[in-house]
Amino acid sequence: MQSAFDLKPVGVVRKSADDVRIEIFDEYQDALLGLDGFSHIYVLYWFDQNDSAEKRRTLQVHPRKDPANPLTGVFATHSPQRPNLIALTLCKIESILGNKITIEEIDAYDGSPVIDIKCYIPASVKDADVRLPDWVGN
Amino acid sequence: MQSAFDLKPVGVVRKSADDVRIEIFDEYQDALLGLDGFSHIYVLYWFDQNDSAEKRRTLQVHPRKDPANPLTGVFATHSPQRPNLIALTLCKIESILGNKITIEEIDAYDGSPVIDIKCYIPASVKDADVRLPDWVGN
């Protein structure tokens, strides 16, 4: 596959009846040092179930698949249909053991390829400075 | 380039003495519809200046390049050295005109390739539930 940038999975989402985990591949386990100091992480994964030319060409959607919400550009949403199929989601860590991060929940399918993990540091944006369109509150 | 996933730039960071802009390529401009309803965006860009095998092999760093901070896995930081060179940063929108999003500031170089834009919706995480290691407050 010809790609502008070399993007590879670093782990995988695993969901079972018992728990929800991010399993980082062994070769990247050293990148988890100190992660246990954080309560939350950003998980970036790839919407691999949508990796078709058609879904990547989708530039406008009705947010949350609700036709009552106005047609909106995908860059103004977190839609799983977008030019680059990057998902960004905030997760609460329950425990870390070796290369396995057990998390509270994640809006991903079992088997989704994880492409990055970043620590969560709360934004210094004041609530009063945040503006949102009406559909967000619906 | 052989890549697991096809990742392509959708725009570019432009910095001048006058302003800081995200310029979205014409073919993706329709994805901006409704973005003007938001005050802030997540900008995802590619640390293209670090796109070497050596920097992508770096799994542990001293956060903020401060040797006083403990050696930490890159997944527990926002380091620009990491297996996949994805940067995630929150920006305040000043104005949007056509395919140009003028923002207050961004911690990126002029010319950095933009790979995604997502609307910012504040996290529903309570401050009391957030845990951070000491180096974050240093």
Interface residues (C-beta under 8 A of the other chain):
Chain A: M1 Q2 S3 A4 F5 D6 L7 K8 P9 V10 I24 Y28 D30 A31 L32 L33 G34 L35 G37 F38 S39 H40 I41 Y42 L44 W46 D48 D51 L59 Q60 P70 L71 T72 G73 V74 F75 A76 T77 H78 R82 P83 N84 L85 I86 L88 L90 K92 P113 I115 D116 I117 K118 C119 Y120 I121 P122 A123 V125 D127 D129 V130 R131 L132 P133 D134 V136
Chain B: M1 Q2 S3 A4 F5 D6 L7 K8 P9 V10 I24 Y28 D30 A31 L32 L33 G34 L35 G37 F38 S39 H40 I41 Y42 L44 W46 D48 D51 L59 Q60 P70 L71 T72 G73 V74 F75 A76 T77 H78 R82 P83 N84 L85 I86 L88 L90 K92 P113 I115 D116 I117 K118 C119 Y120 I121 P122 A123 V125 D127 D129 V130 R131 L132 P133 D134 V136
